[in-house]
Amino acid sequence: MPYRATVAIPWSRCIKVAGTVCILLAAGGCIMQSPFKLNGTLEYEESLLTGERVFGGPIVPAEVHEAAIHEPSADMLAYIDRTVRGKGLASQRFRDLFSGLTRDGYFESVYSANSTLTAAETFSAGGGNCLSYTNMFVALARAADLDARYQIVEVPPTWDADAGFLIRYTHINVLLKNVRLDHQPGHDVVVDFNIVHPDPEYPRKVVSDEYAESLFYANKSVNALRDKRPRESFAYLRRAIEIAPENVDLWINLGAFYATQGDFASSIEAYDVALQIEPRSKPAYSGLARSYANAGNQELAALYDAKVRNYRDRNPYYHYAMAQAAFENADFESSLRFINTAIDLRRRIARFHFLKGLVEHQLGDTEAARESLERAQRFGLDRSVKLDLLRSLAGVNAS
């Protein structure tokens, strides 16, 4: 699937760019988790991060390659010199850069979810995943003297089952500060590497370069574990945690890693660290439920499982995600049931009604489908989002 990079005048002071970052969670339900800052010092046994519990000896981060994820190469700097002519206004420099990348085909590359690359590698290869493209754009924008920052968008979870793992994709984007476009009052801009735009109502949070770097190594860890290279996977994950210990997802990944190795006591310890960062972390609850069950403590397993089920039952985006999955599997009756539950929980979400209209159309109820699509329009679903959703749902063609 090729990238489609877009720029939009932002709702309420920002323009959007989104990409995806793989976060590993052990098979089972998982819930979107946002980044949190540490309040105090984390408590855990040092051996939890050394690797000796699984491998019999310590593993150091230096066992895997250290990457400069957002450092521009000489070719990239030369590209900026050739392409960015507007040396004055930030808006002109941005337009030159974006137009040049579009002209040179950088947004027509084939998406590769497992290809996590540095900025320089992405520029050279002309492909990668969304984090790769985000790294590249940050590096080029900064070389053009633009204030480019990494930003997480708190979207509902998107899941893929792959080789026995459940992969959750989290959106990351580039926020460009002080770039005025089209005489709008906002001064922030975003460029989008995702097929589906994040909903304007989703919270977003600027994160540090170190936090973004931790996501890079987390992706590398997921890929290595999926390819049955556990030692390499652990080394990448340890490097990620040492860079950004406040990233709750990394500790959840560590819990999932230990679970794959059958060390459920260590898995439980890692999930407990995640709860020190975010006491209501639903992925940690879910991981604890599975780990306690595997460790033979059914009472605690049931306790955490109930916490997860209670959250899911009240979370409209969980039911929406389940409706999407059922739609993609052509199980339209189940999809309708899930989307109706989502709408009952939150009625004014345009994309909920849009998906319901697609489901009703597949079920042959033309009149109901028309009414659902009209509601989607009334609740603010514009044409670009409609087309994005059509492209992303079960290969439906859009014209």
Secondary structure, DSSP 8 states (H G I E B T S, - for coil): -B---EE---GGG-----EEEEEEEESS-----------S-----GGGGTSHHHHSS---GGGS----TT---HHHHHHHHHH----S-HHHHHHHHHHHHHHTTTTSSBB-TT----HHHHHHHT-B-HHHHHHHHHHHHHHTT-EEEEEEEEEEEEEEEETTEEEEEEEEEEEEES---TT-S---EEEE-SSS---TTS-EEEE-HHHHHHHHHHHHHHHHHHTT-HHHHHHHHHHHHHH-TT-HHHHHHHHHHHHHTT-HHHHHHHHHHHHHH-TT-HHHHHHHHHHHHHTT-HHHHHHHHHHHHHHHHH-HHHHHHHHHHHHHTT-HHHHHHHHHHHHHH-TT-HHHHHHHHHHHHHTT-HHHHHHHHHHHHHTT--HHHHHHHHHHSTT----
